[in-house]
Amino acid sequence: MERLKKKLLIENKRMEEVNAFLIREDNPLVNGILEIIEKYGGVEEINRKARENSQLENLMARLEKMKSPFLKDVEWLNKQRDKESFISISDYRRKILGEKADSMKFDESYAVTLEISACNFFPWLVEEAKKAIRQRDLMPARYIRVRSMKEQVEDGDIFAFAAAMQIIGASYVQTLDTKGTMPGPDGKPVNIHLGGPETITGYFGGVGVPNEYTLKWVEEYLHYYTEYGVRQVLNTNIGTVLLGFLLHRLGIDVEFKISVFLGADNPYSVLWILMMAKLFSRKDCATPLVGFNLSNSVDNQTIELSAYIRKAFGFEDVVRIEHHITEAYKSIVRQPYDRLNELIELADHVKNISAKHEGAPPEVEKTREHPSDILDYFIPKKEILEKGLMPKLLANYLDKHDAVNRTAKALTEKALTFTAAQNLHKKE
């Protein structure tokens, strides 16, 4: 068996051939990337502008300049943090366990990141924060956004949300408009054979960023990175995953997470992507891949094997495995879908995993007048307001908040740990 296994070794000659291809003077694939980087001023200028435009004081200044109604809510959130209005971790444990919490040991090395998706409108975050203060709940440590980038710029939401994430101590990821399910930044369909969410089934075969749109994805990323400090984005296509690795290797401090829409549903697909992450990591072993949202189909063995691969390549503390605990009730998975018990089985031995909540538990969803629907993410804000859907979508979002706290409670009851918004929930 050992002799057979050695046949898998990649000869240096093969690696030299790949390297020679990448640096060929006439390579149109690589040259296309370099031309876009130069268009934005080069690597150093790109990173400088991104750092500047992501600073909290600059985000607040831009909200003030545009007279945004969100500014007062960002300031309110900042005051609540400074007043320590949110429950501490020790008090939360006492809330769940009573006095015995003080004598229990909690191993923080296996803390599960509490994650929510999708927080598409900044006012939802404010309502969530008010609820968390009122009910002594936890706020998530990670947020996913799936909303038109252009819309976010128009109403200032992009600035308010970015500022809020710095204030509360959470990470977040944006979804660029260059994807097959919607018109791209230029208003044209990214995929001419897809007509929006009603044809979304055609999106799951890796056709979300066809032809020349891969480089348009690079352009869109660099635009939002330099102008708005958006560093971390969702990645839904194997081609743009490779482009993310190449951009980072060239010196741009891009970050991305693998989307559930990519369909990584077995350990071999994870091995494929993590191998590329390793091969294109920088000299200090840094990689732009910070999150890996596996398919909803994966079982615990696949997650464990994925963690095994991740550790072997030295990415255990870098690449978070993001797993759906709940999902939108409609248009995405067969219900009932509830993976909480499986998470509890993993949480004492798989490091750097997040519990993602994209819906309420099924028994809650089925009682709602408007159950959560993944297709709601693609409705323009104008249409949401015209149809009077915003209160219903907010209710769906707050249901997800409750699901986050359900998970935190279940973990705590088993003496397992979690990571909540780090600037809000103090550790003593």
C-alpha positions in Angstrom: 0.0 0.0 0.0 2.8 2.4 0.8 4.5 1.7 -2.5 1.2 2.4 -4.3 0.6 5.6 -2.3 4.0 7.0 -3.4 2.6 7.2 -7.0 0.6 10.2 -5.9 3.7 12.3 -5.3 3.9 15.3 -7.6 7.2 15.5 -9.3 9.2 18.7 -9.2 9.1 18.7 -13.0 5.3 19.0 -13.0 5.5 21.9 -10.5 8.1 23.6 -12.7 5.7 23.3 -15.7 2.9 25.0 -13.7 5.2 27.8 -12.6 6.5 28.3 -16.1 2.9 28.6 -17.4 1.9 31.2 -14.7 4.8 33.5 -15.5 4.7 33.2 -19.3 4.9 36.7 -20.9 2.0 36.0 -23.2 -0.3 34.4 -20.6 -3.7 36.2 -21.1 -5.2 34.8 -17.9 -2.5 36.2 -15.6 -2.0 39.4 -17.7 -5.8 40.1 -17.4 -5.5 40.2 -13.6 -2.3 42.3 -13.7 -4.0 44.9 -15.9 -6.9 45.4 -13.5 -4.5 45.7 -10.6 -2.6 48.4 -12.5 -5.8 50.1 -13.3 -6.5 50.5 -9.6 -3.0 51.9 -8.9 -1.0 48.8 -8.1 -0.9 46.6 -5.1 0.4 49.0 -2.5 -2.0 51.8 -3.4 -4.9 49.3 -3.4 -4.2 48.1 0.1 -3.5 51.7 1.3 -6.9 53.0 0.1 -8.7 50.0 1.6 -7.1 50.5 5.0 -8.0 54.2 4.9 -11.6 53.7 3.8 -12.2 51.0 6.4 -11.2 53.0 9.4 -14.1 53.7 11.8 -13.7 57.4 11.9 -13.8 57.6 8.1 -16.9 55.4 7.9 -18.6 57.7 10.4 -17.5 60.8 8.5 -19.1 59.5 5.3 -22.3 58.8 7.1 -22.3 62.3 8.5 -21.5 63.8 5.1 -24.5 62.1 3.4 -26.7 63.0 6.4 -27.6 59.4 6.9 -30.4 58.5 9.3 -28.2 55.5 10.3 -25.6 57.6 12.0 -27.6 58.1 15.2 -28.1 54.3 15.4 -24.4 53.6 15.0 -23.7 56.1 17.7 -26.4 54.5 19.9 -24.7 51.1 19.4 -21.4 52.6 20.4 -22.8 54.0 23.6 -24.5 50.7 24.5 -21.2 48.9 24.1 -19.4 51.5 26.3 -22.1 51.3 28.9 -21.7 47.5 28.9 -25.4 47.1 28.3 -25.0 43.6 26.9 -24.8 40.5 29.1 -21.3 39.2 30.0 -20.3 35.6 29.2 -20.2 34.6 32.8 -23.6 36.1 33.5 -25.0 34.4 30.4 -23.7 31.0 31.7 -25.3 31.7 35.1 -28.6 32.6 33.3 -28.6 29.1 31.7 -27.0 27.0 34.4 -27.5 28.8 37.6 -24.9 28.8 40.4 -23.2 25.6 39.1 -21.8 27.7 36.2 -19.3 29.1 38.6 -17.7 25.7 39.3 -17.8 24.4 35.8 -14.8 24.5 33.4 -15.2 25.7 29.9 -12.6 24.9 27.2 -12.3 28.0 25.0 -10.0 26.2 22.5 -13.1 24.6 20.9 -15.3 27.7 21.0 -18.0 27.6 18.3 -18.5 30.9 16.4 -22.1 32.1 16.6 -23.1 33.1 13.0 -26.2 34.6 11.4 -27.3 35.0 7.8 -28.3 37.1 6.2 -28.4 40.5 7.9 -29.2 42.5 4.8 -30.3 45.7 6.3 -28.5 47.7 9.0 -31.8 48.6 10.9 -32.2 44.8 11.5 -29.0 44.8 13.4 -30.2 47.6 15.6 -33.4 45.8 16.4 -31.4 42.7 17.2 -29.2 44.6 19.6 -32.2 46.1 21.4 -33.7 42.6 21.7 -30.4 41.2 23.0 -30.2 44.0 25.7 -33.8 43.5 26.6 -33.7 39.7 26.8 -30.1 39.3 27.9 -29.3 37.5 24.7 -26.1 37.0 22.8 -25.2 38.8 19.6 -23.5 36.7 16.9 -19.7 37.0 16.3 -20.2 36.6 12.5 -22.6 38.1 10.0 -23.3 37.2 6.4 -24.8 39.7 3.9 -26.6 38.9 0.7 -27.9 42.2 -0.7 -27.2 44.3 -3.8 -23.9 46.1 -3.3 -25.2 49.1 -5.3 -28.3 49.4 -3.0 -26.1 49.4 0.1 -24.0 52.3 -1.3 -27.1 54.3 -2.3 -28.7 54.3 1.2 -25.5 54.3 3.2 -26.1 50.9 4.7 -22.6 49.8 3.6 -21.0 52.3 5.8 -23.3 51.8 8.8 -22.9 48.1 8.8 -19.1 48.2 8.5 -18.9 50.6 11.4 -21.2 48.5 13.5 -19.1 45.4 13.0 -16.0 47.2 14.3 -18.0 48.5 17.2 -19.4 45.2 18.3 -16.3 43.1 17.5 -17.7 40.8 14.8 -16.6 39.7 11.4 -18.8 39.9 8.3 -18.8 38.9 4.6 -20.4 40.7 1.7 -21.8 39.1 -1.5 -20.7 40.9 -4.7 -23.1 41.6 -7.5 -21.1 39.7 -10.1 -23.0 36.4 -9.8 -25.3 34.5 -12.1 -28.5 35.0 -10.2 -28.7 38.8 -10.8 -27.6 41.5 -13.2 -24.0 42.5 -12.6 -22.7 46.0 -11.7 -23.1 47.0 -15.3 -26.9 46.2 -15.3 -26.5 43.3 -17.8 -27.2 39.7 -16.9 -24.0 37.9 -15.7 -25.4 34.7 -17.2 -27.6 35.2 -20.3 -29.4 32.0 -19.6 -30.4 32.8 -16.1 -33.4 35.1 -15.5 -33.1 35.8 -11.8 -34.1 33.6 -8.8 -36.8 31.8 -10.8 -34.1 30.1 -12.8 -31.7 29.6 -9.8 -31.5 25.9 -10.3 -29.2 26.7 -13.3 -26.8 28.4 -10.9 -25.7 25.4 -8.9 -23.5 23.8 -11.6 -20.7 26.4 -11.2 -22.1 28.6 -13.9 -22.5 31.7 -11.7 -19.6 33.7 -13.1 -19.2 32.7 -16.8 -16.7 33.8 -19.4 -15.3 37.3 -19.0 -17.2 37.9 -15.8 -14.5 36.3 -13.7 -12.3 39.4 -14.4 -15.3 41.6 -13.8 -15.6 39.9 -10.4 -12.0 41.1 -9.8 -12.9 44.6 -10.8 -15.9 44.7 -8.6 -14.0 43.3 -5.7 -11.2 45.9 -6.0 -13.8 48.7 -6.4 -15.5 47.9 -3.1 -12.2 47.0 -1.4 -10.6 50.4 -2.3 -13.6 52.7 -2.0 -15.5 51.2 0.9 -12.9 49.0 2.7 -14.9 45.8 2.0 -12.3 43.1 2.6 -14.1 39.9 2.9 -16.5 38.6 0.2 -18.5 35.4 -0.5 -17.0 33.2 -3.2 -19.4 31.1 -5.3 -17.4 29.9 -8.2 -14.3 27.8 -8.6 -12.8 30.3 -11.1 -13.2 33.2 -8.7 -11.8 31.1 -5.9 -8.6 30.7 -7.9 -8.6 34.4 -8.7 -8.9 35.2 -5.0 -5.8 33.0 -4.3 -3.9 34.7 -7.2 -4.8 38.3 -6.0 -3.6 37.4 -2.5 -0.4 35.9 -3.8 0.3 39.1 -5.8 0.0 41.1 -2.6 -3.6 42.3 -2.3 -5.0 41.6 1.2 -8.2 40.0 -0.1 -10.2 37.6 2.1 -13.0 35.3 1.0 -15.1 32.5 2.2 -16.5 29.6 0.2 -20.2 29.8 -0.2 -22.6 26.9 0.4 -23.6 27.6 -3.2 -20.3 26.3 -4.4 -21.5 22.8 -3.4 -18.4 21.4 -1.5 -20.2 18.4 -0.2 -17.4 15.8 0.3 -13.9 15.7 1.8 -12.3 15.4 -1.7 -13.7 18.8 -2.8 -12.4 20.3 0.4 -9.0 18.7 -0.3 -9.0 20.2 -3.8 -9.6 23.7 -2.5 -7.3 23.5 0.5 -4.5 22.2 -1.7 -4.8 25.3 -3.9 -4.9 27.4 -0.8 -1.6 25.8 0.3 0.1 26.0 -3.1 -0.8 29.7 -3.5 -0.2 30.7 0.2 2.3 33.5 0.7 5.8 32.9 2.1 4.5 33.3 5.6 1.9 30.6 4.8 -1.0 33.2 4.9 -4.0 32.5 2.7 -7.1 34.6 1.8 -9.4 31.7 2.5 -10.9 32.5 5.9 -14.2 30.5 5.8 -15.5 27.3 4.3 -19.2 26.9 4.1 -19.8 23.3 3.3 -22.9 22.0 1.5 -26.0 21.4 3.6 -25.7 17.7 2.6 -22.5 17.1 4.6 -22.5 14.8 7.6 -20.3 14.9 10.7 -17.7 12.5 9.2 -17.2 14.9 6.3 -16.7 17.8 8.6 -14.2 15.8 10.7 -12.3 14.8 7.6 -12.3 18.4 6.4 -10.9 19.4 9.7 -8.2 16.7 9.4 -7.1 18.1 6.0 -7.2 21.7 7.3 -5.0 20.8 10.2 -2.5 18.9 8.0 -2.0 22.0 5.8 -1.6 24.3 8.8 -4.9 26.2 8.4 -6.7 25.1 11.6 -6.7 28.6 13.1 -7.2 30.4 9.8 -9.9 28.6 7.8 -13.2 28.5 9.7 -15.6 25.6 8.9 -19.0 27.2 8.6 -21.9 24.8 9.0 -25.7 25.5 8.7 -27.5 24.6 11.8 -30.8 26.0 10.5 -31.7 27.0 7.0 -34.3 29.1 5.3 -37.6 27.3 5.5 -38.4 27.7 1.7 -36.6 27.3 -1.6 -33.3 25.9 -0.4 -33.5 22.6 1.5 -35.9 19.8 2.3 -37.5 20.5 5.7 -37.3 19.7 8.5 -33.7 20.8 8.6 -32.1 21.1 12.0 -28.5 20.2 12.7 -28.1 21.3 16.3 -27.6 17.9 17.8 -24.9 17.1 15.2 -23.1 20.3 16.1 -23.1 19.3 19.8 -21.4 16.0 18.8 -18.7 17.9 17.0 -18.1 20.9 19.3 -15.8 19.1 21.8 -13.2 18.0 19.2 -13.4 20.1 16.0 -11.7 23.5 16.3 -12.6 26.7 14.6 -16.1 25.8 13.5 -19.1 28.2 13.2 -22.8 27.5 13.7 -24.6 29.3 11.0 -28.3 30.2 11.4 -30.2 31.0 8.2 -33.6 30.3 9.5 -35.6 29.5 12.6 -36.0 25.9 13.8 -38.6 24.2 11.6 -41.2 24.0 14.4 -41.1 27.8 14.6 -41.0 28.4 10.9 -44.2 26.5 10.2 -46.1 28.7 12.5 -45.1 31.9 10.7 -47.4 33.8 8.3 -44.3 34.5 6.2 -41.7 31.7 6.7 -38.2 32.5 5.8 -37.4 32.1 2.1 -34.0 32.1 0.5 -35.4 33.9 -2.6 -36.3 36.9 -0.4 -32.6 37.8 -0.6 -32.9 38.7 -4.2 -35.9 41.1 -3.9 -34.8 44.8 -4.4 -35.4 47.1 -1.4 -37.9 49.2 -3.4 -40.0 46.2 -4.1 -39.8 45.0 -0.4 -41.1 48.4 0.7 -43.8 48.5 -2.0 -45.1 45.1 -1.0 -45.0 45.8 2.8 -42.6 42.9 3.3 -40.0 44.7 5.5 -41.7 43.9 8.9 -42.1 40.3 7.9 -38.5 40.0 6.8 -37.4 41.6 10.1 -39.4 39.1 12.0 -37.7 36.3 10.0 -34.3 37.8 10.9 -35.1 38.0 14.6 -36.2 34.4 14.5 -32.7 33.6 13.4 -31.4 35.6 16.3 -33.4 33.3 18.6 -32.0 30.3 16.8 -28.4 31.6 17.5 -29.3 31.8 21.2 -30.9 28.4 21.2 -27.6 27.0 19.9 -25.6 29.0 22.6 -27.9 27.6 25.3 -27.5 24.0 24.0 -23.7 24.4 24.0 -23.6 25.9 27.4 -25.7 23.1 28.9 -23.0 20.6 27.7 -20.2 22.8 29.1 -19.2 23.6 25.6 -18.1 27.1 24.5 -19.0 29.7 21.9 -17.7 33.0 20.5 -20.2 35.9 20.5 -19.7 39.5 19.5 -16.4 40.1 21.3 -16.7 43.8 22.2 -20.2 43.4 23.6 -20.1 40.2 25.7 -17.2 40.6 28.1 -15.2 37.6 29.4 -14.2 37.9 33.0 
